[in-house]
Amino acid sequence: LHAFAKRALDVVLSAVALILFSPVMLAVAIAIKLESEGPVLFTQRRSGRGSSEFVLYKFRSMAVGTPDLATHLVQPGVVRVTKVGAFIRRTSLDELPQLWNILKGDMTLVGPRPALYNQYDLIAMRQEQGVDALLPGLTGWAQINGRDEIPMERKVALDREYLDRLSVAFDLEILVRTGLTLFTMRGTR
């Protein structure tokens, strides 16, 4: 019953959000195209349920040719975030194309954030804790409890706590708190 309710919530809310945010998404796409050469969307291999890979969609926030590494692995000065990219990252607008991943069933609204395919340490820690049994989420318990500011071990512990407390009510609480976190832009890079 929980899986059915969670999927129904995912489909309805992501479809409504895609419709409501379509003007914003169009404006972001135009801004990206006007500022820099390259595609508007950025695709990236990510680790999903059962550690299987899927293609994640985001608005491109960096110059074409920037290394495809997790933020904490990039050397200072290597990341070439564009001006539009800095804004869409700070406001999390770069994540909006993931609503399509949710409709496709690659992701869910609430779950652990999907690891990059080459974040072997994070993937192994999630496997050890049973967290890789979950679909990755657009937002999650770790996201609203520190986002990029917390160490990987703490993220995995929070992901495990989410797994232990799994319910539609908890998902709704996380969605509301995500909105508040985005409003204050706490924990963003």
HELIX and SHEET records of a PDB file:
HELIX    1   1 HIS A    2  LEU A   20  1                                  19    
HELIX    2   2 SER A   22  GLU A   35  1                                  14    
HELIX    3   3 ARG A   49  SER A   51  5                                   3    
HELIX    4   4 THR A   71  LEU A   73  5                                   3    
HELIX    5   5 LYS A   83  ARG A   90  1                                   8    
HELIX    6   6 LEU A   93  GLU A   95  5                                   3    
HELIX    7   7 GLN A   98  LYS A  104  1                                   7    
HELIX    8   8 TYR A  120  GLN A  129  1                                  10    
HELIX    9   9 VAL A  131  ALA A  133  5                                   3    
HELIX   10  10 GLN A  143  ASN A  145  5                                   3    
HELIX   11  11 ARG A  147  GLU A  149  5                                   3    
HELIX   12  12 MET A  152  ASP A  164  1                                  13    
HELIX   13  13 VAL A  168  THR A  184  1                                  17    
SHEET    1   A 3 GLU A  53  PHE A  59  0                                        
SHEET    2   A 3 LEU A  41  SER A  47 -1                                        
SHEET    3   A 3 ALA A 115  LEU A 116 -1                                        
SHEET    1   B 2 THR A 108  VAL A 110  0                                        
SHEET    2   B 2 GLY A 137  THR A 139  1                                        
END                                                                             
